[in-house]
Structures are given as structure tokens and as C-alpha cells.
């Protein structure tokens, strides 16, 4: 089960030479061709679900697919759900790859409902919701209305910053358990703040993002550079009160998607700041992941690196897809591990394609199977989940751009 890093890497490196490079490039085209058919099927599935809505469901403005329920039905969510930006983001990625206005129109259609979140100060997930939808839309179209929505969203997000803690507060729920919980996922929302700094020139966005990343780096990580999921802070003193792993197996376990969020987050922070401390942290997280004794040979992790019944535990393809995204970019910032990071990312994409892809015109239109939402709560266990699909397409685009231009930044 343990990955034999040296031998495995050598085999992958050899297989990436010569004619193999052409076959490897085909994984991008193959998956976007598949996604084109699958997402068109997803539209029919969405319409079918909405046609049976009750008046109460219509009032909730459910529009974006999130996962397949245990009974096999498609779950749609409203804009307030943290996953609402991923499906429109997928459609923007389809437009980016194909340049077909059909996908632009569908992306605009599914992006529009997320606008109401721009003033929702009750959530830290502004990046996931707004940057993945409007952010990609603005990047690809330059739509000035999208820019204003994003700037308002960034201004809303920083209202959750706690100066005494040095972090943006994550959840508002479970106040009986936590005073000021900060989750590793929140690293992903910092990209919206870095963008807002560049667009507005207001350093408050940059400073908050850097402070949050530094505080998280100081308190979330163990000696082996695995991370806790949740760190709870005293809102007055800023002292750490608890360190938990809410969605993983146990408080001292390494929840696989959490490790991926950290890897992606610190890679992105280095891109935006060029601070060496963030690059070093990203490399250390990668080191933990790829030296793990429980990482399978196909590099698609179990939902928690310490889950008790490995190898009879569900995988989490979402963690793998996020990791691949980070590795492509990270490979451009280092010299000694550059090739290795790309080899690992390529292997992840090829293995996801071969072993984890959904059935064409099946599985409610999702692209990938076998994700886990919260194993500790037996929630979304071994099902397709929308963010796995989003980061799968992102990783494919990063691969294509890296091989064409040497940059993996979209």
C-alpha cells in the first residue's frame, strides 16, 4: 500500500518520455470531451429535479448540484450553500477550454444566482462561492459587473476578520463548542482577498490574507506538517483553546481534504506574495502527503490518512483533484522537486480518469465518483460531490497550460 517514492517516481518519469507525452496530453482532451457530454446531461437532470419542486422548494431557490443522495437522487442547493459556486465554475472552465459561447451562456445562467451572496457576512466561504463563479467569469470576460460583485464580496468577507486572533472566523454554528473556530479550508478563500488587493489597491485585503495564512501556519500544523481541521481561538486574547479535526476520523488524524486545502492554499499564497515562508510550507505539506504510509499507489487518498479500516475505507477523489491542482503550480516555483511534483499530478489525473470517472450519461451528470464530505458524520460518504469535478477540470486546464506555456496559473 505504501508508495515506494523512489522506484515509483522513476517509473513515472520514464513513462513520461517520448510518445508517452502525446498520450498524456490526450487526457485533457479526453476528459473535456467527456465533460461536454456529461454536463449537458447534467442540465437535463437538474431540469428534471426542478420540475418536481414543491412551492416551498421553489422559494428556496435551489439551483446548483452538490451531490448524489443516499437514495440516488440529485441534491440541488441554494446560493447560501458553500458549494454553490462550483457548478458555475465548471461551466466557465468548459468555456475556457472550448471557447464555445454555449458554455459561456450556461455559465452566466448558473453564476447569476450567486450574486445575492455578496453581502452575506454570515459565512467565510465567499471565495468558494464567488471567486469560483464570478471570479472565473471575470477572468474570462472582463465583465465589469462581475468585478463590482467580487469587490463587494471581498469587503464582506473581511468583516469576519478578528484582529486579536489574526484570522478570519470560519463557522458561526456550534457556539457552545467553539469561540472563534478557524478551519484549514479557509486558506482557499484568501485568493479573493489577494485579487481584491490587486484590483482596488487597498492593502487591507493583502494584510488580512497574509496575517491569516501566517496564523494558520503557526497553529494548524503538527511537527510532521499534517494539519488539524479546526483551531479554536479565544476572541479576546487570541490564545488557542482547542485543536480539532471535525470532518476527519479523529482530532489527531490527518483528514485528506484538509491536507489538500493546505497544499493549494499555501501554494497560492506564495504566488500572490512571493514570501518564501509560504513556499516552504507548501513543500512541507506535499512532503507529508507523499511520504504517508497509507497513501495508495494510485495516489488517490483514503478520506483520512489515519482512517481505522484502511484499506477498506472510502477514497476521496476531491482531495486528489485539489492536490493535483496545487502540484502543477508548485512545480513551477521550485527546481529540485519540479519534475516530481508534475509526475505526481499527472499520475493523479490519469488514475482519476481510468478508475474514478462516472458513467457517460449516468450518475446524475457528475464527472467523478468516490468523494467523501464528512466521514466523521457519515455524511456524503463515497458519492460524487461537485467540488471534486470543479478541481478536476481546473487541474486539467493547469496541466494543459503548464505544458504549453510553462505557467500553471489560470
C-alpha positions in Angstrom: 0.0 0.0 0.0 2.8 2.4 0.8 4.1 4.4 -2.1 7.7 3.5 -2.9 8.6 7.0 -3.8 12.0 6.5 -5.5 11.1 3.5 -7.6 7.6 4.7 -8.4 8.9 8.1 -9.4 11.5 6.6 -11.7 8.9 4.5 -13.4 6.6 7.5 -13.9 9.4 9.7 -15.1 10.5 7.1 -17.7 6.9 6.6 -18.8 6.5 10.4 -19.3 9.2 10.4 -22.0 8.8 10.1 -25.8 5.5 9.0 -27.3 4.0 8.9 -23.8 3.9 12.7 -23.7 1.3 12.7 -26.5 -0.8 10.1 -24.7 -0.5 12.1 -21.5 -1.7 15.3 -23.3 -4.7 13.4 -24.6 -6.0 13.0 -21.0 -7.0 16.7 -21.2 -8.9 16.4 -24.4 -10.5 13.1 -23.4 -11.8 14.5 -20.2 -13.1 17.7 -21.7 -14.9 15.8 -24.4 -16.4 13.6 -21.7 -17.3 16.6 -19.6 -19.0 18.3 -22.6 -21.4 15.3 -22.9 -21.8 14.7 -19.2 -22.6 18.3 -18.3 -25.2 18.6 -21.0 -26.7 15.5 -19.4 -26.5 17.2 -16.0 -28.7 20.1 -17.3 -31.4 17.6 -18.1 -31.1 16.1 -14.6 -31.3 19.5 -13.0 -34.3 20.4 -15.0 -36.0 17.1 -14.1 -35.4 17.7 -10.4 -36.7 21.3 -10.6 -39.8 20.2 -12.5 -40.9 18.3 -9.4 -40.3 21.1 -6.9 -42.9 22.0 -4.3 -43.7 25.6 -3.7 -41.5 25.5 -0.6 -38.6 24.2 -2.7 -39.1 26.9 -5.3 -38.9 29.6 -2.7 -35.6 28.3 -1.5 -34.0 29.0 -5.0 -32.3 25.6 -5.3 -30.3 25.6 -8.5 -26.8 24.1 -8.2 -25.9 20.4 -8.0 -23.9 19.4 -4.9 -24.0 15.6 -4.6 -26.0 12.4 -5.1 -28.1 11.5 -2.1 -28.1 8.0 -0.5 -31.4 7.3 -2.3 -29.8 8.1 -5.6 -31.5 11.4 -6.1 -29.7 14.6 -7.2 -29.3 17.2 -4.5 -29.6 20.8 -5.5 -28.6 23.7 -3.2 -29.2 27.4 -2.9 -26.6 30.2 -3.2 -26.1 30.2 0.6 -24.6 26.7 0.4 -20.8 26.7 0.4 -20.8 24.6 -2.7 -23.0 26.9 -4.9 -20.1 28.3 -6.9 -18.5 25.1 -8.1 -21.0 24.2 -10.8 -21.0 27.6 -12.4 -17.2 27.5 -12.1 -17.1 24.2 -14.0 -19.1 25.8 -16.8 -16.6 28.7 -17.0 -13.8 26.1 -17.3 -15.7 24.5 -20.2 -15.9 27.9 -21.9 -12.2 28.5 -21.2 -11.3 25.2 -22.9 -13.8 25.2 -25.8 -14.2 28.9 -26.5 -17.8 27.9 -27.3 -20.4 30.6 -26.4 -22.8 27.9 -25.5 -20.8 27.3 -22.3 -20.4 31.0 -21.7 -24.2 31.4 -21.7 -24.7 28.4 -19.4 -22.0 29.7 -17.1 -23.7 33.1 -16.9 -27.0 31.5 -16.2 -25.7 29.5 -13.3 -23.5 32.2 -12.0 -26.2 34.9 -11.6 -28.0 33.3 -8.6 -24.8 33.5 -6.6 -24.8 37.3 -6.6 -27.0 37.5 -3.6 -24.1 36.2 -1.5 -22.0 39.3 -2.0 -23.4 40.8 1.2 -23.8 37.6 3.2 -21.4 38.3 6.2 -22.5 35.1 7.9 -20.1 32.9 6.0 -16.4 32.6 5.4 -16.9 30.7 2.2 -17.0 33.8 0.0 -14.1 32.6 -2.1 -15.6 29.2 -2.8 -18.9 30.7 -3.8 -18.0 34.0 -5.5 -14.4 33.5 -6.7 -15.1 30.2 -8.3 -18.1 31.5 -10.1 -17.8 35.3 -10.7 -14.0 35.2 -10.4 -13.6 32.8 -13.3 -16.3 34.7 -15.2 -14.5 38.0 -14.7 -11.1 36.5 -15.6 -12.5 35.2 -18.9 -14.9 38.0 -19.9 -13.8 41.2 -18.1 -17.4 41.8 -17.2 -17.3 45.0 -15.1 -20.5 44.0 -13.2 -18.7 40.8 -12.1 -15.8 42.9 -10.8 -18.1 45.0 -8.6 -19.8 41.9 -7.2 -16.4 40.4 -6.3 -15.2 43.6 -4.7 -18.3 43.8 -2.6 -17.8 40.1 -1.7 -14.2 40.7 -0.5 -15.4 43.7 1.6 -18.0 41.5 3.1 -15.5 38.7 3.8 -13.1 40.9 5.8 -15.8 41.9 8.2 -15.2 38.4 9.7 -11.5 39.1 10.5 -10.7 39.0 14.2 -7.8 41.3 14.9 -7.0 39.8 18.3 -6.7 36.3 16.6 -5.2 37.3 13.3 -7.6 35.1 11.3 -10.9 35.3 9.5 -13.5 33.5 11.6 -14.9 30.4 9.9 -18.1 29.0 11.3 -20.8 30.7 13.3 -22.5 27.5 14.4 -21.8 25.3 17.4 -21.2 28.3 19.6 -21.4 26.0 22.6 -18.3 24.2 21.3 -16.1 27.0 19.8 -15.5 30.7 20.5 -13.7 31.5 17.2 -13.2 28.5 15.0 -10.9 28.7 12.0 -10.7 25.8 9.6 -7.9 24.9 7.2 -10.4 25.2 4.3 -10.4 29.0 4.9 -7.0 29.2 3.2 -8.8 28.8 -0.1 -10.9 31.9 0.5 -7.8 34.1 0.7 -7.4 34.2 -3.1 -10.4 36.5 -3.3 -8.7 38.9 -0.9 -5.4 38.9 -2.9 -7.4 39.6 -6.0 -9.2 42.5 -4.3 -5.9 44.0 -3.2 -4.6 44.0 -6.8 -7.9 45.4 -8.2 -8.5 48.0 -5.5 -5.0 48.9 -4.3 -6.3 48.7 -0.7 -3.7 46.9 1.4 -6.2 45.8 4.0 -7.0 42.8 1.8 -3.4 41.8 1.4 -2.6 42.3 5.1 -5.6 40.3 6.3 -4.8 37.4 3.9 -1.1 37.3 4.9 -2.0 37.5 8.6 -4.5 34.7 8.3 -2.0 32.5 6.4 0.7 33.1 9.0 -1.5 32.5 12.0 -2.8 29.3 10.4 0.7 28.2 9.6 1.7 28.7 13.2 -1.2 26.9 14.8 -2.8 24.4 12.5 0.2 22.2 11.7 1.8 19.4 13.6 5.5 18.5 13.6 5.1 16.3 10.6 3.2 19.1 8.7 -0.1 17.4 8.7 -2.9 19.8 9.8 -5.8 19.9 12.2 -9.1 20.8 10.6 -10.3 23.3 13.2 -8.4 25.6 15.6 -10.5 27.4 18.1 -9.2 30.8 19.4 -10.1 32.9 22.4 -11.6 36.0 20.8 -10.1 38.4 23.5 -6.6 37.1 23.9 -6.1 35.2 20.7 -4.9 32.1 22.5 -5.5 28.7 21.1 -8.3 26.9 23.0 -8.7 23.7 21.1 -7.4 21.8 18.1 -9.9 19.5 16.4 -10.5 17.5 13.2 -14.2 17.9 12.8 -14.7 16.2 9.4 -11.9 13.7 9.7 -11.6 10.5 11.7 -10.2 11.9 15.0 -8.8 15.1 16.4 -5.2 13.8 15.9 -5.8 12.3 12.5 -5.0 13.8 9.1 -8.2 14.5 7.1 -7.2 14.1 3.5 -9.1 17.0 2.0 -7.8 19.3 4.7 -4.2 18.4 3.7 -5.1 19.3 0.1 -6.7 22.6 1.1 -3.5 23.5 2.9 -1.2 22.5 0.0 -3.3 24.5 -2.5 -3.7 27.4 -0.1 0.0 27.9 0.6 1.0 27.4 -3.0 -1.5 30.2 -3.9 -0.3 32.4 -1.1 3.3 32.1 -2.4 2.1 33.1 -5.9 0.4 36.2 -4.6 3.1 37.3 -2.1 6.4 35.6 -3.1 7.1 35.2 0.6 9.5 32.2 0.9 7.8 31.0 4.1 4.6 30.1 2.2 6.5 28.2 -0.5 8.4 26.3 2.2 5.1 25.4 3.9 3.5 24.2 0.7 6.5 21.9 0.1 6.4 20.6 3.6 2.7 19.7 3.2 3.5 17.9 -0.1 6.2 16.1 1.8 3.7 14.8 4.4 1.2 13.7 1.8 3.6 11.8 -0.4 5.5 10.2 2.4 2.3 8.9 4.1 2.4 5.2 4.7 -1.3 4.9 3.8 -1.2 6.8 0.5 -2.3 4.2 -2.1 -0.1 3.5 -5.1 -2.6 5.3 -7.4 -2.2 8.4 -5.3 -6.0 8.8 -4.6 -6.1 9.0 -0.8 -8.5 7.5 1.6 -10.8 10.1 3.2 -8.5 10.3 6.2 -4.8 9.2 6.2 -5.5 7.6 9.6 -8.9 6.1 9.0 -9.0 2.9 11.0 -10.1 0.3 8.4 -7.6 1.1 5.7 -7.6 -0.4 3.0 -11.3 -0.9 3.4 -12.1 2.8 3.7 -13.6 5.1 1.0 -11.3 7.1 -1.1 -11.7 10.9 -1.5 -11.2 11.9 -5.1 -11.8 15.5 -4.2 -8.7 15.6 -2.1 -6.7 14.1 -5.0 -8.1 16.6 -7.5 -7.2 19.6 -5.3 -3.8 18.2 -4.7 -3.1 17.8 -8.4 -4.1 21.5 -9.0 -1.6 22.6 -6.3 1.2 20.3 -7.6 1.1 21.7 -11.1 1.5 25.2 -9.9 4.0 24.3 -7.2 6.2 22.6 -9.8 6.8 26.0 -11.4 8.2 27.6 -8.2 10.9 25.0 -7.3 13.8 23.4 -9.1 14.8 20.3 -7.2 11.2 18.8 -7.0 9.7 20.4 -10.1 9.6 17.3 -12.2 8.5 15.1 -9.3 5.5 17.3 -8.5 4.4 17.2 -12.1 4.8 13.5 -12.3 2.6 13.0 -9.2 0.0 15.4 -10.6 0.0 13.6 -14.0 -0.4 10.3 -12.3 -3.4 11.6 -10.2 -5.2 12.8 -13.3 -4.6 9.7 -15.3 -5.7 7.4 -12.4 -8.8 9.5 -11.8 -9.6 9.2 -15.5 -9.0 5.4 -15.6 -10.6 4.4 -12.3 -12.9 7.0 -10.8 -14.8 8.6 -13.7 -18.6 8.5 -13.7 -20.6 6.6 -16.3 -21.3 8.6 -19.5 -24.9 9.9 -19.3 -25.2 8.4 -15.9 -24.5 9.3 -12.2 -26.7 12.4 -12.5 -24.2 14.1 -14.7 -21.3 14.2 -12.3 -17.8 13.7 -13.6 -16.1 11.8 -10.8 -17.3 9.2 -8.3 -16.0 8.3 -4.8 -15.7 11.5 -2.7 -16.4 11.9 1.0 -17.8 15.0 2.5 -17.6 14.4 6.3 -16.6 10.9 7.2 -16.8 11.6 10.9 -20.5 12.4 10.5 -21.2 9.6 8.0 -22.2 12.4 5.6 -21.7 12.3 1.8 -19.9 9.0 2.0 -18.4 7.6 -1.2 -20.6 9.7 -3.6 -20.0 12.2 -6.4 -19.5 15.7 -4.9 -19.4 18.8 -7.1 -16.1 20.3 -5.9 -14.3 17.2 -7.0 -15.5 17.8 -10.5 -14.6 21.5 -10.3 -11.0 20.9 -9.3 -10.6 18.0 -11.7 -11.3 20.4 -14.6 -9.1 23.0 -13.1 -6.2 20.5 -12.8 -6.7 19.5 -16.4 -6.5 23.2 -17.5 -3.4 23.8 -15.4 -1.8 20.8 -16.9 -2.6 22.0 -20.4 -1.3 25.5 -19.7 1.8 24.3 -18.0 2.8 22.1 -20.9 2.0 24.8 -23.4 3.5 27.9 -21.7 5.4 26.8 -18.6 2.9 28.5 -16.3 0.1 26.8 -14.4 -1.7 29.9 -13.3 -5.1 30.3 -15.0 
